[in-house]
């Protein structure tokens, strides 16, 4: 999103857009994997969610400790992933027990990184449980996932392309120098519009509810992106990893989903209980 300073004008497109191809190819693969797991649900979705956030915790552990992964670090990664896999059989209680066990293991490790480790375990554990509660067992969970993913990914895409094309005033230069107000507004506009299209397609609930939810998820998505940037700046790293070509690490790709998932679960559960999060989100 940042523009190169100085130099010949003809070099800007090459420097600014060279990563678009890898980003698009990676996005296609990620969307296909996500859509398949979301549609099938049950153990496949739980396994994918657990594995993805287990991988995200791997990046967190490396970032926090700033050393190669230790055997106990691998145990924590495995427990985070396991917290997703046990959900279909044992529900939220099973997942919380595994996350609690991971926190106990973290307490036995070196004290200087203890709070950051436990914070990461709790964060990713909460995200795993939230996504699995949203998916549930019924068809509504598929559409809730499609709706949430559409808002978040369209916001990300519009912010990326609008920010690079228009540029302008920086959004939060001390946190993420590449992000601009033009990108943020472009992301909000397209994310909200795309969310409304999906909302009108999958539900006959009032349009104004869809508008408020879509706009809120879009804003929260960008807040999640900035929050991760602030954490990375604290630890003085640029990307959380390099597993996804053009995107960086799993944390870099999932940060925009964080607060939106929590909002979806809170709204859905407040409306229809934790057993009907997707129905409570979509049907008013």
N, C-alpha and C positions, 0 to 999 in steps of 0.2 A: 504494500500500500504506500510505502514511501517512494518518493521520486529521487533519482540520482541528482546530486548537486554538481553543477558545472559540466564541462565536456560538451562535445558536439551534440546537436539536437537529434541527429539521426541515430545516435547510440541509445537513446532512451527507450524506444520500443523493445529493443533486444534485451536490455537489462530489466525492464519492467515486466515483460510478458513471457520471459523464457520458461518460467515454471508453470505456465497455464496448461500445457499438454500433459505433464505428469499429474497435475492436480485433477484434471478432468478424468483421466484414465483411472486414477485411484478412486475418485468419487463414484465412478460407474461400478467398480468392483465392490466398494463398500455398500452402495445402495442395493445391489443385487443380493449380497450376503444378508444385509439387514432385512430386506423384504421377505426373503425366503424363510429366515428364522422367525420373523414376526408372524407370517402366515401359518406356519406349522405350529408354532407355540410350544407349550409343554416343556419337555426335557431339552429339546433342541434350542429353543429360545433361552432357557435358563442356562444351558451350557455355553452358548455364545456370549450372553451377557456376562456370565461369570469369568469366562476366559478373557474377554475384552478388558474388563475392569481389573482382572488380575494382572494383565499386561500393563494397564495404566499404573497400577500400584508398583509394578517393577520399575517404571520410570520414576515414580515418586521416591521409592527407596534409594535408587541411585542418586537422584537429585539431592535428597536430604543428607545421606551419608557421605557423598562425594568420594566413594571408594567402590571397588568392585563388589559385586553381591557376595555376601557371606552365606553359609549354609542356613543360618537362622533367617536371613532375608528371603531365601527361597521358600522357607516354611511359611512365612507371612504371605508371600505371593500365592502359594498353593491354598492357604486358608481363605484368602479373599475370593479366589476363583471358586472354591468349594461352597462358599456361602450362597452362591447362585445356584449351583447344581442341586443342593439339598432342598431348595424351595418347593419344587413340585411335590415332593414326598412329605415334607415336614412343615411346610408353610413358613410364615414369617418367624415363628418361634425357632425353628431349626436354623434359619439363616442368622438370626440374632445370636444364638448360642455359638455358632462358628465364629462370628465377628468378635464376640466377647472373648473367646479362646485366643484369637489372634492378638487382641489387646493385651491379654495376660502374657503371651509370648513376648510381645514388644517390651513389656515392663522388665523382662529379664535381660534385655540387651543394654548396650552402653547408654548411660543416662543422658548424655548431651544431646541425643537426637530423639529422646523418648516422646516428647510432646508432639513433634512433627510426625513421627511414625504413627502414633495413636490417632492423631488428627486425620491422616491419610486413610488409615484403616476404617475409621468411622465414616468418613466422607464417601469412600467408594462402596462401603457396605450399605450405606443409606441409599446410594444411587442404584445399586443392584436390586435391593428390596423394592424401591420405588418403581423401577421399570417393570419388575415382575408383577407387582400389584396392579399397575396400569394394564398390562397385557391380560392378566387374569386367564380365564379358560374359554370365554365366549368370543363371538365375532366382533363385538363392540371394541374389544381390546386391539384388534387389528386396525380398526379405523381410528381409534385414539392414537395409536402409534404413527399411522400415516399422517394424521393431522399435526401432531407434535413435530415429527421429522420434517414435514413440509415447511412449517413456519421457521424452524431453526436453520435448515439448510438453505432456504431461499434468503433468509436474512444474511447468513454468512456470505453467500454468493454475491448478492447485490452489494453488500458492504465492500467486498473485495474489489469488484469490478468498478463500482462507482467511485470508490476512493482512489483507485489508480487512474481512472480516466479524468476525473475532475480535480482531485487533490484539494488544496485549500487549507483552511485552519485546522490545526491538530486538535484531536479530541482529548487526549490525555498524554501530552508529550513526555511527562516524567515517568509514565508507566509503559506506554507503547507508542513510540515516536511515529510509527507508520500509519496509525489510525487517524482518520480525519472526520470532521463533522459531516462532510458530504457523504462519506461512506456510511456513517451511522444513520443518517436520515434516509439514504437510499435503501439500506438494509431494512429499516423500520417500514418504509413504504411498501417494498416488494414482499417482505415477510408477512405483513398484515394482510395485504391483498391476496397473496397465495393462500394464506390461512383461511380467509373468508370464502374463497372458491371451494376449498375442501370442505369447509363447514356446511356450505349450502348443498354440497353433494351428498354428504353422509348423514345429515340430520335436518329435521324441520324445526329445530329450536330457534328462538328469536335471533335475528341477525345481529342485534346490538350486543348480545352476550358473546357471539362469535368474534365480533370486532374487538371488544374489550379483552377477551382472552388472547386473541392473536397478537394484538399490540403489546400486551403485557409479556407474553412469551418472547416476542421479538426483542423487547427492551432487556428482559432478563437474560436472553441469550448473549447479547452484547456485554452485559454486566459480567456474565460468567467468563467471557473471553478476556475482559480487562482484569478480572480477579486472578486468573491464571497467569496473565502477563506480569502482574504485580508480584506473585509468588516466584516466578522465574527470575525476575529482576532481583528479588531479595537474595536468591541463590546464585545470581550472576551467570545465568545460562540463557541462550537464545531460544533453543528448541528443547522440548522435553525428551526427544528421541529422534530417530530417523527411519522408523519402521514403515512409514507411509510416504512414498515418493511425492514430493510437492507439498506435503502437509506437515511434515515433521513427525512427532510422536503421537501416540494414542491420546495423551492428555491434550495435545494441541488440537486434535480433531474433536474431542468430546467436551471441551470446556464450555462451549455454547449450549450444550444440552443440560448442564447441571441444574441451574435454577429453574429452568422451564419444567423439568421433570418433577421437581419438588412442588411447583405451583399446580401442575396437573393433578398430582396425588392429593394435595390439600383440598383443592376445589372439588374433585370427584368424591373424595371420602366425606367431606362436609355435606355433600348433597345426597349421597347414596350409601355411605359407609365404606369401609376398606374392602369389603367383599364385592363392591360394585363400582370401583373407581372409574372405569371407562364409561359405564352407563351414566354415572353421575356427572361426568365431564360433558358428555355429548347430548344428553336428553333432559330437557327442562320443560 
